[in-house]
Amino acid sequence: MDKQFKILLKNRFDIEFNDESLLDEAFTQGSYVNEHPNQNLKFYERLEFLGDAVYQLVVSDYIFERYPNLPQGRLTRLRAAMVNEHSFSQFARECQFENYIRLGKGEEKANARHRDSLLCDIFESFIGAVYLDQGMEKVVNFCNIVIFPKIDDGWFDEFFDHKTELQELVQKDGPVKIEYLLNEEKGPENNREFEVSLMVDNKELGVGFGHSKKEAEQKAAQKAIKEIQ
C-alpha cells in the first residue's frame, strides 16, 4: 500500500496495520485483480460484507447509549441515515480514500474511483479490515474521529426533535415552564437569521441561531441538552 496513505492513517486515525495485506485487499477492486492474475490478489467484497455488520453494530451501540430517550423508530431512522451509500461515500472522501483505490485500467478511465457506490463499498471494506487487524476498539476510535462528531455538526438533524427531547429531559421530575424567546431577527428577506433564547423556569439554558425561528429553537434546545447531560 502507498506509503503516504499509511502515514495518513497513522497521523489522522492512529491506525497502523499489522497485516498490510488486509489494507491492500480492502482497497482493491475486482477489475485490478483480473488484470494481475499472477499476483494471487484478493479484492474487497468479503471485507465489505464484514465491515457492514461491524459498522452497524458500532453505530447502533453508540446511538443507543447516547440517546436513551429516543424510541425505536427514531433510532432506526437515525441509524439508516448513518449507514447508507450517501453517508459512506462522503465519509470516504473526507478520509481521502478515493486516492488509494487499486483499479483496472478500464475502471480508471471511467473515473470509477469517484463513484459513490464504489466509495461506499471501500469504506465498509476498510472498516472490516480494521476490525480484523486491530479489533473493535480501534473501529470505535475511528468512528469517534470521523463519524460521530457529525451528529453534533448537524448532519443528521432532520432525524432529531431536540425540543421534544429537551422537554422530556427537564420535565422528568415534574412540570417546568419552557419558553423560546426571539431575541433578534436580521438580514435580508431571502436570508433572514433568527436568534432565540431557551428559557426553563425563567433561566436561560441555550441560545440558538437559524434561518427560521423553528431552526433556531431546535439549535437552542440542542445546546441546552448538551449542558444538562
JOBEL-V388337 format. One record per pair of residues at least 12 apart in sequence whose C-alpha atoms are under 7 Angstrom apart, sorted by the first residue. I is the first residue (numbers start at 1). GAP is how many residues later the second one is. D is the distance in Angstrom with one decimal. If there is no record, write none. Layout:
# JOBEL-V388337
I|GAP|D ; I|GAP|D
This chain:
# JOBEL-V388337
1|23|5.8 ; 13|129|6.0 ; 17|116|6.4 ; 18|115|6.4 ; 19|114|6.6 ; 22|107|5.6 ; 23|106|6.2 ; 25|17|5.5 ; 25|18|5.1 ; 25|19|5.4 ; 26|17|6.6 ; 26|18|4.5 ; 26|21|6.4 ; 26|96|6.4 ; 26|99|5.1 ; 26|100|5.4 ; 26|103|6.4 ; 27|17|6.3 ; 27|73|6.8 ; 27|74|4.8 ; 27|75|6.0 ; 27|95|6.2 ; 28|15|4.8 ; 28|16|5.8 ; 28|73|6.0 ; 28|74|4.7 ; 28|75|6.7 ; 29|14|5.3 ; 29|15|6.3 ; 29|73|6.1 ; 29|74|5.6 ; 30|13|5.5 ; 31|72|6.0 ; 31|73|4.6 ; 32|70|6.2 ; 32|71|4.8 ; 32|72|4.1 ; 35|69|6.4 ; 44|81|5.8 ; 47|78|4.5 ; 47|81|5.0 ; 47|82|6.2 ; 48|73|6.0 ; 48|76|4.8 ; 48|77|3.7 ; 48|80|6.3 ; 50|78|5.2 ; 51|73|4.7 ; 51|74|5.4 ; 51|75|7.0 ; 51|76|4.8 ; 51|77|3.7 ; 52|72|5.5 ; 54|74|7.0 ; 55|72|7.0 ; 58|82|6.6 ; 59|20|6.8 ; 60|19|6.7 ; 74|85|6.9 ; 77|82|6.9 ; 78|81|5.9 ; 85|31|6.7 ; 85|32|6.4 ; 85|35|5.3 ; 86|30|7.0 ; 88|32|4.8 ; 88|35|6.3 ; 89|27|5.2 ; 89|30|4.9 ; 89|31|4.8 ; 92|27|6.1 ; 92|31|5.7 ; 98|15|5.4 ; 98|16|6.3 ; 98|21|6.8 ; 101|12|6.7 ; 127|12|6.6 ; 162|56|5.6 ; 162|59|5.6 ; 162|60|5.5 ; 163|55|5.9 ; 163|58|5.5 ; 166|55|6.2 ; 166|59|6.1 ; 176|24|6.8 ; 176|25|6.1 ; 177|23|5.6 ; 177|24|4.9 ; 178|21|5.8 ; 178|22|4.7 ; 178|23|6.5 ; 179|19|5.9 ; 179|20|5.0 ; 179|21|6.5 ; 180|16|6.3 ; 180|17|5.7 ; 180|18|4.7 ; 180|19|6.2 ; 180|37|6.6 ; 181|15|5.4 ; 181|16|5.1 ; 181|17|6.5 ; 182|13|6.1 ; 182|14|4.6 ; 182|15|6.5 ; 183|12|5.4 ; 183|13|5.4 ; 183|14|6.7 ; 191|20|6.8 ; 192|19|5.5 ; 193|16|6.8 ; 193|17|5.6 ; 193|18|4.6 ; 193|19|6.8 ; 194|15|5.5 ; 194|16|5.4 ; 194|17|6.0 ; 194|18|6.1 ; 194|19|5.9 ; 194|22|6.3 ; 195|13|5.8 ; 195|14|4.7 ; 195|15|6.9 ; 195|21|6.2 ; 196|12|5.3 ; 196|13|6.5 ; 196|20|5.8 ; 196|21|6.0 ; 196|24|6.8 ; 197|23|6.5 ; 198|22|6.0 ; 198|23|6.8 ; 205|19|5.2 ; 206|14|4.9 ; 206|15|6.6 ; 206|17|5.6 ; 206|18|4.9 ; 207|13|4.6 ; 208|12|3.9
